[in-house]
Amino acid sequence: MPLHLPPAPAPALRSVLTALGSPTAVREARTPSLRLAQGPVTPELPLPVHVLDRITPAGTSATRLTGWRFLIHCGDRAIAAADTMLTPDGWAFSRFFEGPYIAATERALRQAETMKQSHQARLLSVPELYMLTLWLHGDTTADGADGHPAATDILVPLAPAPPGIAAHRPHRVAELLPLLTHRLTPTPLLSSPA
């Protein structure tokens, strides 16, 4: 299989398993599908979540790891997701959620499995554009918590994608980064003539 999932930190997985086993955490989650699940639910497909903080003048991206996301499966499909975050005490459960990115992530992962080249799966968030992408990193042995997108890595925007960016269309980082740079660069205000 050309798609590699980096191993999640054991404490992150344990925190999600503990939350799934807590009736209070599940009941208070804003995820009707998780509360109404018939049968066992399991955290699967751990993905490190990186955030694109900025694009440097040299055109490289500055990213940081913000957590790990697990798709919560019931039967053969994902019904929700669980996020973890790094705290001073280590990895901790953050939240359960559902929405369009769950199905979009599963679709992008299936799409990535059909590619000829091997990749390591990660998520890359671009908060300023309300954009989430599946980041297919070319180094399958890399630590999923480290690094930044290489020019030859592939980004697959998840649906819903920002206007003008096609969801589920793979882009090399070198192609998509200039578009993101343009979108993230503030437009100077035009001054009125004196």
Backbone hydrogen bonds, N-H to C=O, Kabsch-Sander energy under -0.5 kcal/mol:
donor,donor_aa,acceptor,acceptor_aa,energy
4,H,2,P,-0.5
4,H,119,H,-3.0
12,A,9,P,-0.8
13,L,9,P,-1.8
14,R,10,A,-2.7
15,S,11,P,-2.1
16,V,12,A,-1.6
17,L,13,L,-2.6
18,T,14,R,-2.5
19,A,15,S,-1.9
20,L,16,V,-2.7
21,G,17,L,-1.6
22,S,19,A,-1.1
26,V,22,S,-2.2
27,R,23,P,-2.6
28,E,24,T,-2.4
29,A,25,A,-0.6
29,A,26,V,-0.6
31,T,29,A,-1.0
34,L,31,T,-0.9
35,R,31,T,-2.0
36,L,32,P,-2.3
37,A,34,L,-0.9
39,G,37,A,-0.7
42,T,73,H,-2.3
44,E,71,L,-3.2
47,L,69,R,-2.6
49,V,67,G,-3.2
50,H,48,P,-0.6
50,H,123,L,-2.8
51,V,64,R,-2.6
52,L,125,S,-3.1
53,D,51,V,-1.0
53,D,62,A,-2.3
54,R,62,A,-1.2
56,T,54,R,-0.5
56,T,60,T,-3.1
59,G,56,T,-2.4
62,A,54,R,-3.1
63,T,61,S,-0.7
64,R,51,V,-1.5
66,T,49,V,-3.2
67,G,49,V,-1.2
68,W,84,T,-0.7
69,R,47,L,-2.9
70,F,82,A,-2.6
71,L,44,E,-2.3
72,I,80,A,-2.8
73,H,42,T,-3.1
73,H,71,L,-0.7
74,C,77,R,-2.3
75,G,40,P,-0.6
77,R,74,C,-1.0
79,I,72,I,-3.0
80,A,72,I,-1.2
81,A,97,F,-2.5
82,A,70,F,-2.5
83,D,95,R,-2.7
84,T,68,W,-2.1
85,M,92,A,-2.7
87,T,85,M,-0.6
87,T,90,G,-2.6
90,G,87,T,-2.0
92,A,85,M,-2.6
94,S,83,D,-3.1
95,R,83,D,-1.3
97,F,81,A,-2.1
102,I,99,G,-1.5
103,A,99,G,-0.7
104,A,100,P,-2.1
105,T,101,Y,-2.1
106,E,102,I,-2.1
107,R,103,A,-2.5
108,A,104,A,-2.4
109,L,105,T,-2.5
110,R,106,E,-2.3
111,Q,107,R,-2.4
112,A,108,A,-2.5
113,E,109,L,-1.7
114,T,110,R,-0.6
114,T,111,Q,-1.1
115,M,112,A,-1.4
119,H,2,P,-3.1
120,Q,137,H,-2.7
121,A,4,H,-2.8
121,A,119,H,-0.5
122,R,135,W,-1.7
123,L,48,P,-2.7
124,L,133,T,-2.6
125,S,50,H,-3.1
126,V,131,M,-3.4
129,L,126,V,-1.7
130,Y,127,P,-1.3
131,M,126,V,-1.7
133,T,124,L,-2.6
134,L,156,V,-2.6
135,W,122,R,-2.8
135,W,133,T,-0.7
136,L,134,L,-0.7
136,L,154,I,-3.5
137,H,120,Q,-2.8
137,H,135,W,-0.9
140,T,138,G,-1.0
142,A,139,D,-1.2
144,G,142,A,-0.5
146,D,143,D,-1.9
153,D,150,A,-1.5
154,I,136,L,-2.1
155,L,171,H,-3.2
156,V,134,L,-2.5
158,L,132,L,-3.0
165,I,162,P,-2.0
166,A,164,G,-0.5
168,H,157,P,-3.5
169,R,166,A,-1.1
171,H,155,L,-2.2
173,V,153,D,-2.5
174,A,151,A,-2.0
175,E,172,R,-1.3
176,L,172,R,-2.3
177,L,173,V,-3.0
179,L,175,E,-0.7
180,L,176,L,-2.4
181,T,177,L,-2.9
182,H,178,P,-2.2
183,R,179,L,-2.2
184,L,180,L,-2.4
185,T,181,T,-1.1
